[in-house]
Amino acid sequence: MKRIGMLTSGGDCQALNATMRGIVKGVCNVYDEVELYGFEEGYKGLIYGNYRMLTGRDFSGILTKGGTILGSSRQAFKQMRVPDEKGLDKVEAMKQTYHKLRLDCLVILGGNGTQKTANLLREEGLNILHMPKTIDNDIYGTDMTFGFQSAVDIATNCIDCIHTTAASHGRVFIVEVMGHKVGQLTLHAGIAGGADIILIPEIPYDIDKICEAIDKRNKQKKGFTILAVAEGAIPKKRADMSKKELKEFMKTYPYPAVSYEIADEISRHTGTEVRVTVPGHTQRGGSPCPYDRVLSTRLGAAAAQAIVEEDYGYMIGIVNGETTRVPLEKSAGKLKFVDPDSSIIKEAKMIGISFGD
C-alpha cells in the first residue's frame, strides 16, 4: 500500500493536471493498492486538513484540461513561520496532517515560492518531491518548466494578432507579457511573434534607444513597430535602486504598469500614436500545448519512479532532454534568469531586434 499526497500551489497553469495524471498513472501501474490524498487549495489544504480521496478515475481525461482539479492558492513562504490569525503554527499543522494520514510522500506542484516551502518541509523530515510548474520558466536546476511553452504559444498568438492591426494603422503597439522578475516568456514569445523590440528585466532599457529603433523603422518605411515588454522590465535610471528605494518610488508611480510608462514616453519623444495590449491571465489559461503534455507526462512518470524507489527530497526536472532529480536544497530559493550574453540574445540582435540597450 502506498499513501501519496498531492497539492498544487501558487498561480495555476495549463499542465498541472497533465503532470498529476502522469504521476498517478505511473504509480498505479506499479502498485495494486494506492491511496491518493488531494489537498485542496494548495498548502492551505495541508495546513487545515482539507483533502479528498482520489482514485485513478479522477485522473482520466484530464491530460488536455487546463487549471488544476485540486484548486490552488498562494501561501507566501515568508509567512509560513508566522502563526495564522488563531495562533496556529502552520508548519507544525502541515506535519501533523502528513503524519495523521500516514503518508509515504507528498508531491508538491508549484513555482519558486512553493518550492521554498517544499524544501522547508523536507528539512522538517517529510518525504517530498517537487514538480517545477510556472509559465515563467525561472526555476533553477531545470531547463524547462511545464506551463511555459503553453504560455509562449498564447503570448505569441497575441503578438501575431497585433501585426495586422498595427500594419493597418501604422502605429506602435506594446504587448505586455507576464514573467514576474524574469524575461524568458517575453524573450521567446517576442522572437516567435516577430516583435521588433523586446524589453526584459535582465537588460534594463534606455528610452532613447527604443525611440531610435522606432525612428529607424520609420525611415525604412516599415510603417509600424511592435514591442514585447516583460511586466518586470525596468529602465536603466531605476535599475540601480535598492529594493527599499524602489518600493518608495512605486508608492507614487503614476502608471498601472511599465508598458504604459513606455507608451507615454515614446509618444512624447516621437509624437507617434502608441497602443498597449495586456493579454494578462489568458497566458495561464486554456489547454496545455502538445509540448507541455509530453513534458508533464515525462516528469510525472519520473516522479512515479522516484516514489517506487523511495528516493525523496528532489525536484523532478529536465536537463539536456533527460529527466533528472535535482536536490531541493540546491534549487530552492534560486531564480533562473536570462543571461544577457547568451547566444539567444546575440542571435536576436543579429537579426535586428532591439533590447533597448
C-alpha positions as CSV (number, residue, x, y, z in Angstrom):
1,M,0.0,0.0,0.0
2,K,1.3,3.4,-1.0
3,R,-0.2,6.6,0.5
4,I,0.6,9.6,-1.6
5,G,-0.5,13.2,-1.0
6,M,-0.6,15.8,-3.8
7,L,-1.2,19.6,-3.9
8,T,-0.9,22.4,-6.4
9,S,0.2,25.7,-5.0
10,G,0.7,29.3,-6.4
11,G,-0.6,30.5,-9.7
12,D,-2.2,27.9,-11.9
13,C,-1.0,27.0,-15.4
14,Q,-2.1,24.7,-18.3
15,A,-0.3,21.5,-17.4
16,L,-0.9,20.9,-13.7
17,N,-3.5,18.2,-14.4
18,A,-1.4,16.6,-17.0
19,T,1.5,16.3,-14.6
20,M,-0.6,14.8,-11.8
21,R,-2.0,12.4,-14.3
22,G,1.5,11.2,-15.2
23,I,2.4,10.7,-11.5
24,V,-0.8,8.7,-10.8
25,K,-0.7,6.6,-13.9
26,G,3.0,5.7,-13.2
27,V,2.4,4.8,-9.6
28,C,-0.8,2.8,-10.2
29,N,1.0,0.9,-13.0
30,V,3.3,-0.5,-10.4
31,Y,1.2,-0.8,-7.2
32,D,-2.2,-2.6,-6.9
33,E,-3.1,-0.6,-3.9
34,V,-2.6,3.1,-3.8
35,E,-4.3,5.7,-1.6
36,L,-4.3,9.2,-3.1
37,Y,-4.9,12.3,-1.0
38,G,-5.5,15.5,-2.9
39,F,-5.1,18.6,-0.7
40,E,-7.4,21.4,-1.8
41,E,-6.2,25.0,-2.5
42,G,-2.6,24.2,-2.1
43,Y,-0.8,24.5,1.2
44,K,-4.0,25.8,2.8
45,G,-5.5,22.3,2.4
46,L,-2.4,20.7,4.0
47,I,-2.4,23.3,6.9
48,Y,-6.1,22.9,7.7
49,G,-6.6,19.2,6.7
50,N,-8.8,19.9,3.8
51,Y,-8.4,17.0,1.4
52,R,-10.3,14.5,-0.6
53,M,-9.6,10.9,-1.5
54,L,-8.9,10.4,-5.2
55,T,-8.8,7.4,-7.5
56,G,-7.3,6.7,-10.8
57,R,-10.6,7.6,-12.4
58,D,-10.2,11.2,-11.2
59,F,-7.2,11.5,-13.5
60,S,-8.8,10.1,-16.6
61,G,-9.5,12.6,-19.4
62,I,-7.5,15.4,-17.8
63,L,-4.4,15.4,-20.0
64,T,-5.9,18.3,-22.0
65,K,-7.6,20.1,-19.2
66,G,-6.0,23.4,-18.0
67,G,-6.0,24.7,-14.5
68,T,-6.0,22.2,-11.5
69,I,-8.6,19.8,-10.3
70,L,-7.4,20.4,-6.8
71,G,-7.6,24.1,-6.8
72,S,-4.7,26.4,-5.8
73,S,-3.8,29.4,-3.6
74,R,-0.8,31.5,-2.8
75,Q,0.8,31.0,0.6
76,A,3.8,33.3,1.0
77,F,6.9,31.5,2.1
78,K,7.8,34.4,4.4
79,Q,4.5,33.8,6.3
80,M,4.9,30.1,6.8
81,R,6.7,30.5,10.1
82,V,4.1,33.2,11.2
83,P,1.1,31.8,13.1
84,D,-2.3,32.4,11.5
85,E,-4.9,34.7,13.0
86,K,-5.9,32.0,15.5
87,G,-2.3,31.3,16.5
88,L,-1.9,28.1,14.6
89,D,1.7,27.0,13.8
90,K,1.4,26.4,10.1
91,V,4.5,24.2,9.7
92,E,3.5,22.0,12.6
93,A,0.0,21.8,11.3
94,M,1.3,20.6,7.9
95,K,3.5,18.0,9.6
96,Q,0.6,16.8,11.7
97,T,-1.7,16.4,8.7
98,Y,1.1,14.4,6.9
99,H,1.6,12.1,9.8
100,K,-2.1,11.7,10.7
101,L,-2.7,10.4,7.2
102,R,0.4,8.2,7.4
103,L,1.6,9.5,4.0
104,D,4.6,7.8,2.4
105,C,5.3,11.0,0.5
106,L,3.9,14.4,-0.6
107,V,4.2,15.6,-4.2
108,I,4.1,19.3,-4.5
109,L,3.5,21.1,-7.8
110,G,4.4,24.8,-7.9
111,G,6.8,27.5,-8.7
112,N,9.6,29.2,-6.7
113,G,7.7,30.2,-3.6
114,T,6.1,26.8,-3.5
115,Q,9.5,25.1,-3.9
116,K,10.9,27.0,-0.9
117,T,8.1,25.7,1.3
118,A,8.6,22.2,-0.1
119,N,12.3,22.4,0.9
120,L,11.3,23.6,4.4
121,L,9.0,20.6,4.8
122,R,11.9,18.4,3.6
123,E,14.1,19.9,6.3
124,E,11.4,19.1,8.8
125,G,11.7,15.4,7.9
126,L,8.9,14.8,5.4
127,N,9.3,12.8,2.2
128,I,8.9,15.5,-0.5
129,L,9.0,15.6,-4.3
130,H,8.6,18.9,-6.1
131,M,7.3,19.3,-9.7
132,P,8.5,22.6,-11.4
133,K,5.4,24.5,-12.5
134,T,5.5,28.0,-13.8
135,I,4.8,29.9,-17.1
136,D,7.9,32.0,-16.2
137,N,10.4,29.1,-16.7
138,D,12.5,30.7,-13.9
139,I,13.2,27.7,-11.7
140,Y,16.9,27.0,-11.2
141,G,18.0,23.4,-11.9
142,T,15.7,22.5,-14.8
143,D,15.9,23.6,-18.4
144,M,12.1,23.8,-18.7
145,T,9.1,24.1,-16.5
146,F,5.7,22.8,-17.5
147,G,3.3,25.6,-18.4
148,F,6.0,27.7,-20.1
149,Q,5.6,26.6,-23.7
150,S,1.8,26.8,-23.5
151,A,2.1,30.4,-22.3
152,V,4.6,31.2,-25.0
153,D,2.1,29.9,-27.6
154,I,-0.7,32.2,-26.2
155,A,1.6,35.3,-25.9
156,T,2.9,34.6,-29.4
157,N,-0.6,34.4,-30.8
158,C,-1.4,37.8,-29.2
159,I,1.6,39.3,-30.9
160,D,0.6,37.7,-34.2
161,C,-2.9,39.2,-34.0
162,I,-1.4,42.6,-33.3
163,H,0.6,42.6,-36.5
164,T,-2.4,43.1,-38.8
165,T,-3.9,46.0,-36.9
166,A,-0.5,47.6,-36.3
167,A,0.2,47.4,-40.1
168,S,-3.2,48.8,-41.0
169,H,-2.9,51.9,-38.8
170,G,0.8,52.5,-38.9
171,R,1.0,52.6,-35.1
172,V,3.4,51.5,-32.3
173,F,2.0,48.6,-30.3
174,I,3.2,47.3,-27.0
175,V,2.2,43.8,-25.9
176,E,2.9,43.3,-22.2
177,V,3.9,39.7,-21.3
178,M,3.9,38.0,-17.9
179,G,7.0,36.6,-16.3
180,H,7.4,38.4,-13.0
181,K,11.1,39.2,-12.5
182,V,12.4,37.1,-15.4
183,G,12.2,37.6,-19.2
184,Q,12.1,34.1,-20.5
185,L,8.5,34.2,-21.6
186,T,8.8,37.7,-23.2
187,L,12.0,36.7,-25.0
188,H,10.6,33.6,-26.6
189,A,7.2,35.0,-27.4
190,G,8.8,38.2,-28.8
191,I,11.1,36.2,-31.1
192,A,8.4,33.8,-32.2
193,G,5.9,36.7,-32.8
194,G,8.3,38.8,-34.8
195,A,8.5,41.7,-32.3
196,D,10.8,44.5,-33.3
197,I,11.8,45.5,-29.8
198,I,11.9,43.1,-26.8
199,L,12.3,44.5,-23.2
200,I,13.2,42.1,-20.4
201,P,14.2,42.7,-16.7
202,E,17.7,41.3,-17.3
203,I,18.5,44.1,-19.8
204,P,17.5,47.5,-18.4
205,Y,16.3,49.7,-21.2
206,D,17.1,53.2,-22.3
207,I,14.0,55.0,-23.7
208,D,16.2,56.9,-26.1
209,K,17.5,53.7,-27.6
210,I,13.9,52.5,-28.0
211,C,12.9,55.7,-29.8
212,E,16.0,55.3,-32.1
213,A,14.9,51.8,-33.0
214,I,11.4,53.1,-33.9
215,D,12.8,56.0,-35.9
216,K,15.0,53.6,-37.8
217,R,12.0,51.5,-38.8
218,N,10.0,54.6,-39.8
219,K,12.9,55.7,-42.1
220,Q,12.9,52.3,-43.6
221,K,9.2,52.7,-44.4
222,K,8.3,49.8,-42.1
223,G,5.1,51.5,-41.1
224,F,4.7,50.1,-37.6
225,T,6.7,48.8,-34.6
226,I,5.8,46.1,-32.1
227,L,7.3,45.9,-28.7
228,A,7.1,42.8,-26.5
229,V,7.5,44.1,-23.0
230,A,8.0,42.0,-19.9
231,E,5.9,43.0,-16.9
232,G,9.2,43.3,-14.9
233,A,11.0,45.4,-17.5
234,I,12.9,48.3,-15.9
235,P,14.6,51.5,-17.2
236,K,18.3,52.0,-16.6
237,K,17.5,55.0,-14.5
238,R,15.9,52.7,-11.9
239,A,18.0,49.6,-12.3
240,D,20.5,50.5,-9.6
241,M,17.8,51.4,-7.0
242,S,17.8,49.3,-3.8
243,K,14.7,47.3,-3.0
244,K,13.8,49.9,-0.4
245,E,14.3,52.9,-2.8
246,L,12.2,51.1,-5.5
247,K,9.4,50.3,-3.0
248,E,9.3,54.0,-2.1
249,F,9.3,55.1,-5.7
250,M,6.4,52.8,-6.6
251,K,4.2,54.4,-3.9
252,T,3.8,57.4,-6.2
253,Y,4.2,55.6,-9.5
254,P,1.5,57.1,-11.8
255,Y,1.1,54.2,-14.3
256,P,-0.8,50.9,-13.9
257,A,2.2,49.0,-15.4
258,V,5.5,49.7,-17.0
259,S,4.1,49.3,-20.5
260,Y,2.0,52.4,-20.1
261,E,5.1,54.4,-18.9
262,I,7.0,53.3,-22.0
263,A,4.0,54.1,-24.2
264,D,3.8,57.6,-22.7
265,E,7.5,58.3,-23.2
266,I,7.5,57.0,-26.8
267,S,4.6,59.2,-27.6
268,R,6.2,62.3,-26.1
269,H,9.6,61.6,-27.7
270,T,8.4,60.7,-31.2
271,G,4.9,62.0,-31.5
272,T,3.8,58.5,-32.5
273,E,0.5,57.0,-31.5
274,V,1.0,54.1,-29.2
275,R,-1.4,51.4,-28.1
276,V,-0.9,48.9,-25.2
277,T,-2.3,45.3,-25.2
278,V,-2.1,43.2,-22.0
279,P,-3.1,39.6,-22.5
280,G,-2.8,39.0,-18.8
281,H,-4.1,35.8,-17.3
282,T,-5.1,34.4,-20.7
283,Q,-1.4,33.3,-20.8
284,R,-2.2,30.9,-17.9
285,G,-5.4,29.6,-19.4
286,G,-6.7,27.0,-21.8
287,S,-5.4,23.6,-22.7
288,P,-1.7,22.7,-22.4
289,C,0.1,22.6,-25.8
290,P,1.4,19.3,-27.1
291,Y,4.9,20.1,-25.9
292,D,3.7,20.6,-22.3
293,R,1.6,17.4,-22.4
294,V,4.7,15.4,-23.3
295,L,6.9,17.2,-20.8
296,S,4.3,16.8,-18.0
297,T,3.8,13.1,-18.7
298,R,7.6,12.5,-18.6
299,L,8.1,14.5,-15.4
300,G,5.1,12.7,-13.8
301,A,6.4,9.3,-14.8
302,A,9.9,10.2,-13.5
303,A,8.3,11.3,-10.2
304,A,6.5,8.0,-10.0
305,Q,9.8,6.2,-10.5
306,A,11.3,8.2,-7.6
307,I,8.3,7.1,-5.4
308,V,8.8,3.5,-6.3
309,E,12.4,3.8,-5.4
310,E,11.5,5.8,-2.2
311,D,14.0,8.4,-3.2
312,Y,12.8,11.8,-1.9
313,G,13.9,15.3,-1.3
314,Y,14.2,16.2,-5.0
315,M,12.7,18.4,-7.7
316,I,12.0,16.4,-10.8
317,G,13.5,18.5,-13.6
318,I,14.7,18.1,-17.2
319,V,18.3,18.8,-18.3
320,N,19.5,18.3,-21.8
321,G,16.4,16.4,-22.8
322,E,16.6,13.9,-19.9
323,T,14.6,13.9,-16.7
324,T,16.7,14.2,-13.6
325,R,16.4,14.5,-9.8
326,V,17.7,17.8,-8.5
327,P,18.3,18.1,-4.7
328,L,15.8,20.6,-3.3
329,E,18.5,22.3,-1.2
330,K,20.4,23.1,-4.4
331,S,17.4,24.6,-6.2
332,A,15.1,26.2,-3.7
333,G,15.3,30.0,-3.4
334,K,17.2,30.4,-6.7
335,L,15.9,32.1,-9.9
336,K,17.0,31.2,-13.4
337,F,17.5,34.5,-15.2
338,V,18.1,35.2,-18.9
339,D,21.8,35.6,-19.5
340,P,22.2,39.0,-21.4
341,D,25.3,37.4,-23.0
342,S,23.6,34.2,-24.1
343,S,23.5,33.1,-27.7
344,I,19.8,33.6,-28.0
345,I,20.2,37.3,-27.2
346,K,23.1,37.7,-29.6
347,E,21.1,35.9,-32.3
348,A,18.1,38.1,-31.8
349,K,20.2,41.2,-32.0
350,M,21.8,39.8,-35.2
351,I,18.5,39.9,-37.0
352,G,17.8,43.4,-35.8
353,I,15.8,43.0,-32.7
354,S,16.4,45.9,-30.2
355,F,16.6,45.3,-26.5
356,G,16.6,49.0,-25.7
357,D,20.2,48.9,-24.5
